[in-house]
């Protein structure tokens, strides 16, 4: 998916639209299917670098993509970021012992808030508006088939 814009809010809306399109094509046990029983969906778990933040997800993502926007590149120090998009009710972020995670937030646009571990500053997720969470794929390796990115999001100049 090619996108040509420099506004992060517009980018977030386009990512959400892409997720909605891929959600309709996703397998039956995806995170985008609220009618599926949570207990029936596979549980996957990852941690931040220092292991203070534990992220658990049920089911497969609504979409997965490679983002090449300037914000993702600047914050990651990489040429792109691989992320999976989930409905928030399928994601639990905590300390691994039933408590809340100690996170710092960075609002990078009106539609995007990024959360990182307060101790090691590893990326945990990005809130895309109110409807989706984008999780970095690196902690979930090896990736199940339904988690592999299906498109690239490209923005303006590289």
C-alpha positions in Angstrom: 0.0 0.0 0.0 1.6 3.3 -1.1 0.7 6.4 0.9 2.1 9.8 0.2 1.6 12.2 3.1 3.6 13.9 5.8 0.8 14.1 8.5 0.9 11.4 11.1 -2.8 11.7 11.8 -3.6 11.0 8.2 -1.1 8.1 8.2 -2.9 6.6 11.3 -6.2 6.8 9.6 -4.8 5.1 6.5 -3.3 2.3 8.6 -6.6 1.8 10.3 -8.4 1.6 7.0 -5.9 -0.9 5.7 -6.5 -3.0 8.9 -10.2 -2.9 8.4 -9.8 -4.1 4.8 -7.5 -7.0 5.8 -9.8 -7.8 8.8 -12.5 -8.8 6.4 -10.1 -11.3 4.6 -8.5 -12.7 7.8 -8.9 -16.3 9.0 -11.8 -17.1 11.4 -9.7 -17.0 14.6 -8.4 -13.5 14.2 -8.3 -10.7 16.7 -10.7 -8.8 14.4 -13.6 -11.3 15.0 -15.2 -10.2 18.4 -17.7 -13.1 18.2 -14.9 -15.7 18.7 -14.6 -16.8 22.3 -11.4 -15.5 23.8 -10.6 -18.9 25.4 -10.7 -20.5 22.0 -8.1 -18.2 20.5 -4.3 -18.9 20.9 -2.5 -16.8 23.5 0.9 -15.4 22.6 3.2 -13.5 25.0 6.2 -11.3 24.7 8.2 -9.0 27.0 10.1 -5.8 26.7 13.9 -5.9 26.8 14.2 -5.8 30.6 11.1 -8.0 31.1 9.3 -5.5 33.2 6.4 -5.2 30.7 4.5 -8.3 29.5 2.2 -8.1 26.5 -0.3 -10.9 25.8 -2.5 -11.2 22.8 -5.4 -13.5 21.8 -5.8 -14.6 18.2 -4.2 -13.3 15.1 -3.9 -9.6 14.1 -6.4 -7.8 12.0 -3.5 -6.8 9.8 0.3 -6.7 9.8 2.5 -4.2 7.9 5.9 -2.7 7.4 5.8 1.1 8.1 8.3 3.3 6.5 7.1 6.7 7.9 9.6 9.2 9.2 8.3 8.9 12.8 8.7 5.1 12.9 12.1 5.3 11.3 13.3 8.0 13.7 12.0 6.3 16.8 13.3 2.9 15.9 16.6 3.8 14.2 15.7 1.4 11.4 14.6 1.8 7.8 11.1 0.4 8.7 9.1 -1.1 11.5 7.0 -4.3 11.3 3.8 -4.1 13.3 0.6 -6.1 13.9 -2.7 -4.4 14.4 -5.1 -5.7 17.1 -8.4 -4.7 18.6 -7.6 -3.5 22.2 -9.8 -6.1 23.9 -7.5 -8.8 22.5 -4.4 -7.3 24.1 -3.3 -7.3 27.8 -0.3 -5.2 28.8 0.9 -5.5 32.4 3.8 -6.4 34.7 3.3 -10.2 34.4 2.1 -10.5 38.0 -1.4 -9.0 37.5 -0.3 -5.4 38.0 -0.2 -2.6 35.6 2.9 -1.9 33.4 5.1 1.1 34.1 4.9 2.9 30.7 5.8 6.2 29.2 3.6 7.7 26.5 4.6 9.8 23.5 1.9 11.4 21.4 3.3 11.6 17.9 0.1 12.9 16.3 -3.5 13.5 17.2 -4.3 9.9 16.3 -1.1 8.1 17.4 0.2 7.6 21.0 3.2 5.3 21.4 3.9 3.5 24.6 7.3 2.3 25.8 8.6 0.6 28.9 9.6 3.2 31.5 12.7 1.2 32.5 14.3 0.1 29.2 12.4 2.3 26.8 11.6 -0.6 24.5 8.5 0.0 22.3 5.4 -1.8 23.6 2.6 -0.6 21.4 1.1 2.3 19.5 -2.5 3.4 20.0 -4.0 4.2 16.6 -7.0 6.3 17.4 -9.4 4.6 19.7 -10.0 1.4 17.8 -6.7 -0.3 17.2 -3.3 -1.1 18.9 -0.2 -1.7 16.8 2.3 -4.1 18.4 5.9 -4.5 17.2 6.4 -8.0 15.7 10.0 -8.5 16.9 9.1 -10.0 20.3 6.7 -12.6 18.8 9.2 -14.4 16.6 8.9 -16.9 15.0 5.8 -15.5 13.5 2.7 -17.6 12.8 1.6 -17.5 9.2 -1.3 -15.1 9.9 1.1 -12.6 11.5 3.4 -12.0 8.5 3.2 -8.4 7.1 1.0 -8.2 4.0 1.8 -4.7 2.9 4.2 -1.8 3.1 3.1 1.7 4.1 5.3 4.3 2.4 5.3 8.0 3.0 6.6 11.0 1.0 10.4 11.2 0.8 12.8 8.6 2.1 
